[in-house]
Amino acid sequence: MADVDEDHFPTQPSVDVDVSEETQDFRLLNHVHILDTDQSGLPRRGEKDFEPNPTLSQQSSLAASRQAMHDALSYPRLHNPRNHPVAVFCPDSTTDACVRVDHATGKMFQTMGSADSRNATWLLPEEALYLIERGSLDIQWPAEADGAVPMSLQAAYARLIGNGGLTLERFTVYCALKRLGYVLIRAATWDDADSDPNGGELMRLPETESRESQAKTIPSNTGFLNGFVRRLFPFLFPASPPPGDRRYGPLIMPGLYRSYNDIFRALALIPSHDPSQRLRMNTNPKRPFRISYDVYKPSTPFKKTAPPEPDFRLAVVDARCSSMPRLDQIASLLDSMPHTPPGQNRPLEAKLKHGHRTVLLAVVDMGTVSYLRFSDAAFGNEKLYEQKFGRRLKGKRHGPASHGKKKFSGRG
């Protein structure tokens, strides 16, 4: 009866559905043989059930799909031993790199690891964990024993997460960007030290000086009456405003104006923000709003020995332990960025989006990563009234020639 009832359900019209938004039909994995080398790839995703219905047919389909998913995950992961390097876990390493690869082969080591004098490659915890997770590395441990055993993925997570300042949120962002082809290296502010990497110290106001400055701002009892009289006198006997003072009178003084630009400049009463003249603070941003990774695009030429300027600077934030950054935290984070003004020939929207200083925040919420951009844009430097826009589009009846020949008599 379940099949008969399904015939009465209204069918949805055929529409174009994005393949990335479709639900995976794991029942198709039953036709895939993992050990078969002639298999071209995984099957295509199946049809999506938009609305659940209490029928036995759908319940059996969900049960079969769930069982097929568990069967597919139960297969062992096999790798080619030729392109499978073997590493050794060294927990007593003096640096953050704690995984040693004696014979590093493969294209992945062009952007990962650092070589020593013995031509051995040392991997950071996030690099080693990323490679062992994708099946491109085999870590043997313990290093001192002759009968070392391969490290499982669970053991790698337990030993590498928390080692060298690596958190689960930082590793989540690292894996997500590495799978997209980006190159990531640790930034200079990776550690949680609050000192200036340029050698400076935090600028703190001495306690004695702060007390003296506070004492100067507090009015004494003897000078209270004098201050009250000085403030009351201008209201009782107002002085005539000096000529040319824009605080009194109209914003636009009467006169002859040859261009609207002069009028717009006169209306600019509030000083605008200029990032090029902003004084940088001598403090580093406090955690968690500090740079964790320097990110490079896949198309950027990268060398481990001489890395270029990064395309992006990324800070990793845990959404469960922190809130939206305050204005002083954003200002401190932007002050730690180098001044890179946008090109003058770029479009207006691109210049405002890029800003003079920009930083990315990777907000991790239970494994879900969201990226936010903070830029120090110069809206006041872009004078819209000084820019020359193109002429209006040609109409059906009036062309540019007719507009040029048209004359006005000035009557009415």
C-alpha positions in Angstrom: 0.0 0.0 0.0 3.0 2.3 0.5 3.7 2.3 -3.2 0.1 3.1 -4.0 0.0 6.0 -1.6 3.1 7.5 -3.2 1.4 7.8 -6.5 -1.0 10.3 -5.1 1.7 12.7 -3.9 2.1 15.8 -6.0 5.2 15.8 -8.2 7.5 18.8 -8.4 8.4 20.3 -11.7 11.8 19.7 -13.2 14.1 22.5 -12.3 17.9 22.9 -12.6 19.4 21.8 -9.2 23.0 22.6 -8.3 25.0 19.4 -8.0 26.9 20.7 -4.9 23.6 21.1 -3.1 22.3 17.6 -3.8 22.2 14.9 -1.1 24.7 12.0 -1.4 23.0 8.7 -2.3 25.3 6.3 -0.5 23.5 3.3 -2.1 25.5 3.9 -5.2 28.6 3.0 -3.3 27.6 -0.6 -3.3 28.5 -0.8 -7.0 32.0 0.6 -6.4 34.8 -1.9 -5.8 37.4 -0.3 -3.7 40.1 -2.8 -4.6 39.4 -2.5 -8.4 42.0 -0.3 -10.0 40.0 0.1 -13.2 37.3 2.1 -11.4 37.3 5.6 -12.9 35.9 7.4 -9.9 33.0 7.7 -7.5 29.5 7.5 -8.8 27.5 10.7 -9.3 25.1 11.9 -6.6 21.6 10.6 -6.7 18.2 12.3 -6.6 17.3 14.4 -3.6 14.1 13.9 -1.6 13.0 17.4 -0.7 10.2 16.5 1.7 10.1 13.5 4.1 7.0 11.3 4.1 6.0 8.5 6.5 6.2 5.7 4.0 8.0 2.4 4.3 9.6 3.0 0.9 11.5 6.0 2.1 12.4 4.4 5.4 13.9 1.4 3.7 15.8 3.8 1.3 17.3 5.7 4.2 18.3 2.5 6.0 19.9 1.1 2.8 21.8 4.4 2.3 22.9 4.5 5.9 24.2 0.9 5.7 26.0 1.6 2.4 27.7 4.6 4.0 29.0 2.4 6.9 30.1 -0.3 4.5 32.0 2.2 2.4 33.8 3.7 5.4 34.7 0.2 6.7 37.0 -0.5 3.7 40.7 -0.2 4.4 42.6 2.7 2.9 45.3 1.5 0.6 48.2 3.6 -0.7 51.0 3.1 -3.1 54.2 2.3 -1.1 56.4 4.0 -3.7 54.9 7.5 -3.0 54.4 6.8 0.7 57.2 8.4 2.8 57.9 7.1 6.3 58.5 9.6 9.1 59.5 9.3 12.7 57.8 11.1 15.6 60.4 13.0 17.8 58.6 14.4 20.9 61.9 15.6 22.4 62.6 18.0 19.5 63.8 21.5 20.6 61.7 23.2 18.0 58.0 23.0 17.1 58.9 20.7 14.2 58.6 17.2 15.8 58.2 14.9 12.8 61.3 13.9 10.8 61.2 12.5 7.3 64.6 11.1 6.2 63.6 10.6 2.6 61.1 13.2 1.5 59.7 12.6 -1.9 56.8 14.1 -3.6 55.4 17.5 -4.8 53.9 18.2 -1.4 57.3 18.7 0.3 58.0 21.7 -2.0 55.8 23.9 0.2 55.9 22.0 3.5 58.6 21.2 5.9 62.2 22.5 6.5 65.4 20.7 5.8 68.3 20.4 8.2 72.1 19.9 7.6 71.6 16.1 7.2 69.1 16.6 4.4 66.2 15.4 6.6 62.9 17.2 6.4 61.2 18.3 9.6 57.4 18.8 9.6 55.4 21.0 11.9 52.5 19.3 13.8 49.8 20.7 11.4 51.8 19.6 8.4 52.3 16.1 9.6 48.7 15.7 10.8 47.4 16.9 7.5 49.6 14.4 5.5 48.7 11.5 7.7 45.0 12.4 7.5 45.0 12.3 3.7 47.1 9.1 3.7 50.3 10.6 2.3 52.5 9.9 5.3 53.3 7.0 7.7 54.6 8.0 11.1 56.5 5.5 13.1 56.8 5.7 16.9 58.4 5.5 19.3 61.6 6.7 17.6 64.1 5.0 20.0 62.6 1.5 19.8 63.6 -1.0 17.1 60.2 -2.4 16.7 58.4 0.9 16.0 54.8 0.7 15.0 52.8 3.0 12.7 50.9 5.8 14.4 47.2 5.7 14.0 45.1 8.7 13.1 43.6 8.8 16.6 47.1 8.7 18.1 48.3 11.5 15.8 45.5 13.7 16.8 46.2 13.0 20.5 50.0 13.7 20.2 50.0 16.6 17.7 47.0 18.7 18.7 48.2 21.0 21.4 51.9 20.6 20.4 53.7 23.8 19.5 50.6 26.0 19.9 48.5 24.0 17.5 44.8 24.0 18.3 41.9 22.1 16.7 40.6 25.4 15.3 43.9 26.3 13.7 44.2 22.8 12.2 40.7 22.9 10.8 41.4 26.2 9.0 44.8 24.8 7.8 43.2 21.7 6.3 40.3 23.6 4.7 42.7 26.0 2.9 45.3 23.3 2.0 42.6 21.2 0.3 41.7 24.3 -1.8 45.3 24.6 -3.0 46.5 27.5 -0.8 50.0 27.5 0.7 50.1 28.3 4.4 53.0 29.0 6.7 53.1 30.1 10.3 53.1 33.8 10.9 55.6 35.6 13.2 52.9 36.1 15.8 52.0 32.4 16.0 53.2 32.2 19.6 51.2 33.7 22.5 54.0 36.0 23.6 52.9 39.6 24.1 56.2 41.2 23.2 56.9 43.2 20.1 58.6 41.1 17.3 60.5 44.2 16.3 62.2 44.4 19.7 60.0 47.0 21.3 58.1 46.7 24.5 54.5 47.5 25.3 53.9 51.2 26.0 52.4 51.4 29.4 51.8 54.6 31.4 53.6 54.6 34.7 51.3 54.5 37.7 52.8 57.7 39.3 52.3 59.6 36.0 48.8 58.4 35.6 47.9 59.5 39.1 49.4 62.9 38.5 47.5 63.3 35.2 44.3 62.3 36.9 44.9 64.8 39.7 45.3 67.6 37.2 41.9 66.8 35.6 40.0 66.9 38.9 39.0 70.5 39.8 39.8 71.6 43.3 37.2 73.2 45.6 38.8 76.6 45.5 38.7 76.8 41.7 35.2 75.6 41.3 33.6 79.0 41.6 36.1 80.6 39.1 35.4 77.9 36.6 31.6 78.3 37.0 31.9 82.0 36.4 34.0 81.6 33.3 31.5 79.2 31.8 28.5 81.4 32.7 30.0 84.7 31.4 29.9 83.8 27.6 26.2 82.9 27.9 25.3 86.2 29.6 27.5 88.4 27.4 28.0 86.7 24.0 30.8 88.1 21.9 30.4 88.9 18.3 31.6 86.0 16.0 34.9 86.7 14.2 34.6 87.2 10.4 34.9 84.0 8.4 34.1 81.7 11.3 32.1 78.8 9.9 30.7 77.9 13.2 28.3 80.8 12.9 26.2 81.7 10.0 25.4 79.7 6.9 27.6 76.8 5.7 27.9 78.2 2.2 28.7 81.9 2.3 27.2 84.1 -0.4 29.4 84.5 -3.4 30.2 83.4 -6.9 31.0 79.7 -7.4 32.4 78.6 -10.7 32.2 74.8 -9.8 30.2 72.5 -7.6 33.5 71.2 -6.3 34.0 74.3 -4.2 30.6 73.9 -2.7 31.2 70.3 -1.8 34.6 71.1 -0.2 32.9 73.8 1.9 30.4 71.2 3.1 33.2 68.9 4.4 33.0 70.0 8.0 34.0 66.8 9.7 37.6 65.6 9.1 37.7 62.3 7.3 39.9 59.3 8.2 43.2 59.0 6.3 44.9 55.6 6.8 48.1 56.8 5.3 48.6 59.3 8.1 47.6 57.0 10.9 50.1 56.5 13.6 50.8 52.8 14.3 50.7 51.6 17.8 53.7 49.9 19.4 51.7 47.0 20.7 50.9 43.6 19.3 47.2 42.4 19.2 46.3 40.2 22.1 45.0 36.7 21.5 42.8 35.4 19.9 42.9 38.4 17.5 46.4 37.9 16.2 47.8 36.6 12.9 48.2 32.8 12.8 48.9 32.0 9.1 50.4 33.8 6.1 48.4 32.5 3.1 49.5 32.4 -0.5 47.3 31.9 -3.5 47.9 28.7 -5.6 49.1 30.9 -8.5 51.7 32.8 -6.4 55.3 31.5 -6.9 56.4 30.2 -3.5 59.8 29.2 -2.2 60.4 27.8 1.2 63.8 29.4 1.5 62.6 32.9 0.6 58.8 33.2 0.9 57.4 36.3 -0.7 54.9 38.7 0.8 51.7 36.8 1.6 48.5 37.4 -0.3 46.4 37.2 2.9 47.1 37.3 6.6 44.7 35.2 8.6 43.7 35.1 12.3 41.9 32.1 13.7 39.2 32.7 16.2 37.1 30.1 18.2 33.5 31.3 18.1 32.7 29.3 21.3 35.4 31.1 23.4 35.3 34.7 22.0 32.8 37.2 20.8 32.8 39.9 18.1 36.0 42.0 18.3 35.8 45.4 19.8 36.9 48.6 18.1 40.2 48.7 20.0 40.9 45.0 19.1 40.3 45.7 15.4 42.4 48.8 15.5 45.3 46.9 17.2 45.0 44.1 14.6 45.0 46.5 11.7 47.9 48.4 13.1 50.0 45.2 13.0 49.4 45.0 9.3 51.8 46.6 6.7 50.5 49.6 4.8 49.6 48.4 1.3 47.5 51.1 -0.4 45.5 50.0 -3.4 46.4 51.0 -6.9 45.0 54.3 -8.3 43.9 52.6 -11.5 41.7 50.1 -9.7 37.9 50.5 -9.6 36.4 52.4 -6.7 34.7 49.4 -5.3 37.9 47.4 -5.4 39.9 50.1 -3.7 37.4 50.4 -0.9 37.2 46.7 -0.4 41.0 46.2 -0.4 41.7 49.2 1.9 45.1 50.3 3.0 45.4 47.6 5.6 43.4 44.4 5.5 43.2 41.2 7.6 41.0 38.1 7.4 39.4 36.4 10.4 38.6 32.6 10.2 35.8 32.1 12.7 35.5 28.4 13.6 32.2 27.3 15.1 32.2 23.5 15.9 34.1 22.7 12.7 32.3 25.2 10.4 34.7 27.9 9.2 33.4 31.4 8.3 35.8 34.1 6.9 35.5 37.8 7.7 37.4 40.6 6.1 38.4 43.8 8.0 39.9 46.6 6.0 41.1 50.1 6.9 39.4 51.8 4.0 39.8 55.5 3.0 36.3 56.6 2.1 37.2 60.3 2.6 40.0 60.1 0.1 37.7 59.1 -2.7 36.1 62.4 -3.8 33.2 61.4 -5.9 32.5 65.0 -7.0 35.9 65.2 -8.5 35.7 62.0 -10.6 34.7 62.2 -14.2 31.9 59.8 -15.1 31.0 58.8 -18.6 28.3 60.5 -20.6 24.8 59.2 -20.4 23.7 56.5 -22.7 22.5 57.4 -26.2 18.7 57.5 -26.5 16.6 56.3 -29.3 15.7 59.8 -30.5 18.6 62.0 -29.3 22.2 61.2 -30.1 25.4 63.0 -29.2 25.2 65.1 -32.3 21.7 66.5 -31.5 22.9 67.3 -28.0 25.8 69.2 -29.3 23.8 71.3 -31.8 21.0 72.1 -29.3 21.1 75.8 -28.2 19.4 77.5 -25.4 18.1 81.1 -25.7 18.0 81.7 -22.0 14.4 82.7 -22.0 12.3 81.0 -19.3 
